[in-house]
Amino acid sequence: MTIQLTSAEKLVLTSLFGQPPAAGKAYRNWRARVPLDKIDGNAYRMMPMLVEAAKRQSLADPDLPRMRGVAKSVWAHNMLRLRGLLPVLAELRRSGIACVLLKGAAMFAREAEQMGRRCTYDFDLLIRRRDLLPALAAFEAHGFIQVGVRADRFEDNDFEALHAVMVERHRAENYELHWWPTPHLRDEAYIEGIFTRAETVNMIGHEVSVPSLADHLLLAILRAHGNRLEWALDTHWLLQQFGGSLDWQRFVELAAGLRISYRSMRYLRSLVGLTKVSVPPWVVTELGRRSRPVEPLEFLITERDVFQETRLKKFLFEATAIVLSEPALAASTSAASLCWKILTSRSARRRIIRAAVIEFRQDRCTLADVWRHHGSLGVDGPQHRVAFGAGWSLPDDVGRWTEKHRAVFSVPVDAPYGALCRIEAVVRPFLPCDRKTFGVRYTDGQVIRTVTLNAGLEYPVRWQIEARAIGSQNRRVLIAVELLDSGRPVDFRISSDDRMLGINLESARLLDWRAAV
């Protein structure tokens, strides 16, 4: 079976969609195995539906009063989020900013009764990337704040590293603003298609936009590898309520265009087996026919997590992307023809070999090499803020954390070429176990220096850097740093965070400069 569910999750599904007496037996078995205080998050999100199932089967359950309390709380929180969202949607509409509801919010827009059946932690909205900052300003004008990362401090590459940002108000009204609808879908043409095909529906007296039924189902499948129980329930609802109106031919074409025909076939076939929902047989057949040879391998990697986050898995992802990027390879009709085309295609062969070398070779780059590889960093960027290259996290309220042993940043300076600049960087080093110092090696492309950041004297540390100004027009200093005392919080048993942390850079500015000697 494609959708890998636990035995407890299978009991939940049977409780909800099974026929008597199997549904009642499954519910009793689930309750006997899983105490209410120990249910997982997936089942908790389905609590209102489980209450309805118990009532429908006339089952006696001493925990039903508590379960009804959870169901009432789910409805109240969804209504609270809806009440907070509608004024902002109206303002976005007045400003000409298109917004399409996704996931649970789109479900509620199509059928308001679902707000009392489906627990959500936030509402998801799709906004064009160019409209993100004006949309954030509209939310902030209504008292919302950004949570986690700060999209208003993004650089272009940051939009590729993330797909959405969170805003909240009063810790209860939470919304995710997406510029990519799912983490792994970065197709501008398809995004525009979502807006073009979007449908307008009435949500408790207010007009809102939701994806077309074909897009709604496709987006559900694209995120199905995460919470599979939630996906099965939501997709069952979508097909049961609107399957007769869904443009199946368009769905097949969209799936083929995004190269997920094989995945769609496997998921829909499993959904029919799990919930007995109706899907036209020709759809599954056509999806199988439109699948490309590389799709089963891609499905194996993403669905089964066979290789987990290893170098092999990363290489396979990159190799798959290379194959799909070349039309002649992507159009192969069999695995044998695909392999032959790769062997006889010089460009594809070189790209795949290069991907293997990059992923599997030992990193022998020197700090000077890293500096040279980022020589253009900050050339075209804003001249009022630091530009971040490789090795940095997304921006948050404080700054950016380094994520690797090395990182690169560029600071704009008002100084002539070659001038020796004194830069003040405000940093917060990673200092576990009462450590007070942190070692850093850095270069400006000419000289390599080693310094010790002493947090015992002040925190955050004001680190003064000497570096030469470069650039023909926009002057800047380019700094490549090597973090000598970086570490992972999980290794020090202070949290489960397994990121490699070094320093957090809050700001950097020019103090003064002197002419080159």
Secondary structure, 3 states (H helix, E strand, C coil): CCCCCCHHHHHHHHHHHCCCCHHHHHHHHHHHHCCHHHCCHHHHHCHHHHHHHHHHCCCCCCCHHHHHHHHHHHHHHHHHHHHHHHHHHHHHHHCCCCEEEEHHHHHHHHCHHHHHCCCCCCEEEEECHHHHHHHHHHHHHCCCEEECECHHHCCHHHHHHCCEEEEEECCCEEEEEECCCCCCCCCHHHHHHHHHHCEEEEECCEEEEECCHHHHHHHHHHCCCCCHHHHHHHHHHHHHHHCCCCCHHHHHHHHHHCCCHHHHHHHHHHHHHHHCCCCCHHHHHHHHHHCCCCHHHHHHHHHHCCCCCCHHHHHHHHHHHHHHHCHHHHCCCCHHHHHHHHHHCHHHHHHHHHHHHHHHCCCCCCHHHHHHHCCCCCCCCCCCCCEECCCECCCECCCEEECCCEEEEEEECCCCCCCEEEEEEEEEECCCCCCCEEEEEEECCCCEEEEEEECCCCCCEEEEEEEECECCCCCEEEEEEEECCCECHHHHCCCCCCCCECEEEEEEEEEEEECCC
